[in-house]
């Protein structure tokens, strides 16, 4: 028996929740309306209500019970567009807004329209969105086709016309015909993949909510007793030790209980990591090799540019020397204007510098970014430099965890100027 909850848009078959056609496609291919997330919630809600109301209005019109006088004016153009499509294509209605379920593959959906067009079975899916994903629409209608054939609404071997009809607010429509012959087979593979993932999730251990209250009550009782406990004499101190053992035992029992649920999850996670990590490491290794070759090639090209620049500098220097001699000769000959012109040319050459054309062949998808790093060449000099500069002093961070390990290893023989070592007693409680 199929049951539908409109508030949550959830299907139940024989008391078991089953996914919808749309839910399966969203999980496998992603939602078509990611861009809508940037819109205001009230705009989203209004768009969702529009689609729902239009579908409801078309269904009422298909059943000849639509009250046009009470119809919202905003909905009328969409319903008129649907009616125009039905008239122009000669639609003979067989079922409208029909909910169906697949007992074999365990999924459900609501069929917008099942009809006959020119003596052929046809499935129509109405869309009011301004942007639609035709590929996804083909899979959606293929899902409805399987539901119809499994439910014997359409003969198994019948070739079905499948149309996505986009309705517009100006009363017009646009028809997209499903031409993917393998859409149904692909969709059913999506269903199997979706249900397998759902089964894997349901096989994970579930925390028993009924036990949580009992465990929390026990912990609260121990906390209250600890807050009220007073140590005034040796007898009470002895009782305190027993109380600590009871808490340690309770903690150990709680951890054992927690591991029942955590261990299968961790084991599954480790198995997944063991499967994917070697493949990922191989890809990372291949990527590293190619990146290294890319850097080597670019370094080689840069060296060639530097060599060319050095040649141009030498040429410029040689030219500058020649011009300097010519200017000096012009001065000796008393030709001041010529000497000044030569000096001006020298200044122009020096300001421009050597020019080397650099031919960079850019690769699509490959970007060379600056990646500044640092390595310590002399730790003592680096520490002194950071200590003297207030802006660098934060780099001198003390590793307190390493200090604690050092203190445990050397105990009362520890001594470092500026660091206080002390022995703070800690209580260790053994369980009974």
N, C-alpha and C positions, 0 to 999 in steps of 0.2 A: 504493500500500500504506500502511495506517494503522498507526502504531506509537505506543504510549503508555508514558511513563516515570512510574511511580507516585511515585518519590521527589520529583521536581520538579513533578509533575502537568502534564506537557508532552506535547502531541501533535505527531507528525511525520507528514507525508504525502509519500510519495516522497522521503524524506530532508530535506524542508523543514519547519521548525517552523511550525505554524499555531496561531492563538489558539483558546481554548475559548469556549463560549457564556458562561460566567461571567466570564471575563477581559474579553470585549468589553463586557458590561453594566457591570462595575466601572469600566472606563475611560470609558464614556459617561455613566453615571448615578451613579457613586460607590459605595463599599462600603456595605452595609447595617449593618455591624457596627463603626462608628467608636467606639461606646461601649465595646466590648470592649477597646480599647487601654488603658483605665484599669485593667483587671483584671490580676491577676498572671499571668505567663507560664505557670505550671503549670496555672492554671485554664483559660486559653485552650487549652492543649495538650489538656487533658482533654475540653473541649467539642468540639474538632476530632476527637479520637479517638472520642468517643461517636457523632458523626454518621457517621463512616466505618464504625464497627463495626455500627451499626444498618443502614446500607445493605447491608453485606455479609451480615448475618444475614437480612434480608428477601430478598435474592437467593438465598441457600441455601434458604430456605423456599419460594420460588417454584419452585425446582428439585426440591423434595421430598427434599433431602439434609441438612437442618439437624438436628444432634444436640442435641435439647433438654436432654438430661441434662448435657451439658458447657457449656451456654450460661450466660454471665454473668447473674446475677440482675438486674443493672441494665439489661440490654438487653432482657430478656423483655417488659416492659410495652409498649415501643415496637413490637416485632415482633408482639405480640398485637394491638395497635391496628391495624397494617397488615393483619393477617389478618382482623380484624373488618370492616375496610372492604371487603376483597376479597369476603368472604362476603355482606355486606349489599348490595353493588352487583352481585353476580353476575358477578364478573370472570372472563374467560377469557384466560389469559396467552398472549401471542404471543412476547414477548422481554423479558428482564430484564437490566439493567445492560449494555445494548448500546452499544458504541462505534461512532460513525458520523462520516463526514466529508463535507463538501461540496466536490466538485472544482470546482464553478463559482464559489463565493464564498470558498473557502479558509478554512474554520473547522471545528471538530470539537466533539464533546461526547459525554457518556455518558448515555444514556437510562435513567432508573430503571425504567420499566415501560411496555411497549406491550401493549395488551390489547383485548378486545372487551367492551363493556357494552351489553346489549340489542341485539345485532347491529350495533353501531356501533363504529368505531375510537375508541380512547381512549388518551391519553397521561397518565401519572401521574408526578408529581414529589414524592418524599417530603421532608418538612422536619422536623427535630428542634429547631430553634431556637425559643426562647420568643417571639421577635418576628420577623415576616416582613413584607416589602414586597410587597404584592399586585400593584402595578403592574409591578414588576421581575419577579415570578414569571410574570406573563402573557407578558412578552417572552421569558423563558427557555424556557417551554414552546413558544412560537411558533417559537423557534430549533430545538427538537427536532422540531417538526412539519415544518419545511422539510427537515431531515436525513432524516427518514423518507420523505418524498415524493420527494426527489431520489434516495434509495437504493432506491426502488420497494417499500418495506415497506408504504406506504399509497398507494392510487390518487391521482393528482394532483388530481382534482376532488372528492375525498371530503371531506365536512364532518366534522371530528374533534372529539370531546369532549376538553377539556383541563382537568385537575384538579390543583391543588396540595393535597396532603393533609398537614396539620400533625399530627404524632404527639406524644402527651404521655406523661409518666412514670407516669400513673395508668391507662394502657391505653386511653384514649379518643383520639378523633381529631376533626379539624375539616376540612371540605372547602371549598376556594375554587375556584369555577368561573371560567375565563377567558372573559370576555364581550366582550373587545376584538377586534372584527372586523378591525382594521387592525394588530394586534400583529405579525403576521408581516412585513408590508410595512415597518413601522417598524424591526423588528429587522434586516432585511436592509440598510436604510440605515445602521444602526449598524455593521454588518460592513464595508460599503464605506468608511465614514469611518475606521474603525479601521485597515483595511489600507492606505488611502491615507496615513495618518500614519506607519504602519510603513515604507511604501515611501519616504516622504520622508526618514525617518531613515536607512534603509539606503543612500540615494543620497549621503549625506554622505561625504566622503572619510575613509577609515579609515587610521590611522597604522600603517605596516608594522612589526610587532613584530620581524621578522627583521633589519631595518636598525638598530634601536635598539642592539643589542649591538655592532655594528661602529662606530657613531658614538661610543658611550660609551667603547669601547676606545681609539679615536683620541684622545678628549679626555683620558682617564686617562693615556695615554702622554705627551701634551704637558704635563700637570700634573706628572708625575714628572720630566720633563726640566727643567721650570722650577725645581722644588725643588732639583735636583742641580746646576744651572748656577751657575758661579762667574765673577765678573768681576774678573780680576786685572791685565789689561793692555789696551792699545788693540785688539789683535787679537780678544780675547774680547768686548770691548765692541761691535766691529763685528758679530761673530757674534750678539750679543744683539739687535741691530737687525733682523738677518735672521730671527731666531727670532720676534720680535714681529710681523713682517710675515706670517710663516706662520700665526701664531695669528689675526691679523686676517682673513686670507684664509679660514681655517677657519670663523670666526664668520660671515663674510659668506655663505659657502656654506651653513652651517647655517640661517641666517635665510631664505635663498632657498628652501631645502627646506621650512622651517616654513610659509612663506607659501603653498605649494602646497595645504596642508590648511586653513590659517586663512582665506585669502581667500574661498573659496566660502562658508564659514560666515558670515563677516562680510558678504559681499554679500547672502546670503539674509536675514540679520538686518536689514540696512539696508533691503532691499525690504519686509520685514514692517513695519518702523517707518514707512516712507514711506506704506504703505497705511493703517495704523491711526492715526498721529499726527494728520493733519488732522481725522479724525472725533473723536478724543479732544479736540483743541483746541476744536472746535465745541461739544462737550458741556461742557467746562470753562468756555467763554465764556458759554453759556446758564446754567450753574450760578452763575457769578459775578454775572450780571445779576439773577437771582432772589434770591440772597443779599443783594445790595445793596438791592434793593427791600424785602426782609424787614427789614433793618437800618434803612432809612429809615422804614418804617412803625412799627417798634418805637420809634425815636427820637421820632417824632411823638407816639405814645401817651405816651411818657415825659414829653415837654414838656407835654402836656395835663395829666398828673398833677401836674407841678411847678406849673403855673399854678393848678390847683385847690387845691394845698397852700398856695400863696401867698395865695389868697383866704381859705382857712380860717384862716391865720395872722392875716390882717388882721381877720377877724371876731372871732377869739379876743382879739386885742389890744384891739379896741374894747370887747368885753365886759369884759375885764380893767380897762380904764380906767373903765368905768361902775361896776364893783364896787368899784374903789379909791375912787371918789368917794363911793359909798354908805357904805363903811366909815368914811371920814373924817367924813362927816356924822353917822353913828351915834356916833362918839367925841365929837364936839362936843355932841351931845345927851345924852351921859352914858350911852348904852345900850351898855355894854362887851360884853355877851353877844352882841348882834346884830353888833357890829363884828368879834368873834372868829369868829362863824359865817361872815361874808362873807369874811374872810381865809382861812379854811379852804377855802372853795369856790374862791377864787383859786388856792390851792396845788394843789388837785385838778386844776383845769383846766390849770395849767402842767405838772404831772407827766404828764398824759395826752398833751398836745399835740394838734395838729389831726388829725382822722381823715378820710381820703379813701378811699372804697371803690374798689379797683382791679380792673377786670374783665379778666382775662387769658384770651384764647381760645387754648388750646394746640392746636397742629397736630400730628397724629400723624406721627412720623418727623422732626420739626424740633425741635432743641434749641438754645437760646441759651446758649452757654458763655462764661465769662470768658476773654478772650484778651489778656493784658497784653503790651504791647510797649514799646519805648524808642526815642527818636530824639535825636540830639545837637543841642542848641540853641546851645551855645557850647563848642567843643572845648577851648579853653585853660582855661576854668573847670572843665570836666569832668576834664581831666588833673590839674589841681591838687588837686581834691577826691579823686580816686582815689589820688593819691600820698600824701596826708596820712592816709588811712584804710587801716590794714593789711588789713582785710577786703576792701577794694576794689582793692588794688594788683595783684591777679592780672589785672584787666581791662586793665592797661597792657601788652599783649603786643606784642613787637617782631616785625615781619614780616621774618624773616631772608631769605626768598626775594626780597622786594623790595629788601632791602639788598644782596644779591648782584648783582642787576641794576643797582643804583645804582653799585656798585663797578666793574662792567664798563664802564659808560658814562663814569665820571669818572676811572677809573684812579688815577694817583698824586696827583691833585688832591683826593681825597676827604678830608674832615675833618668829623667830628661828635663832639662831646664825649661821652665814655662809650663810644665804639665804636672798636674797633681794626680798621683796614683793612690787609690784607697781600696780597702777591702770592705765591701758591703755584703753582710751575711744574707744568704738567700735560703728560703725554706724549701726543701724537697720532700714531697709526700709520696710514700709508696702505698699502692693499693693493697688491700688485705688479701 
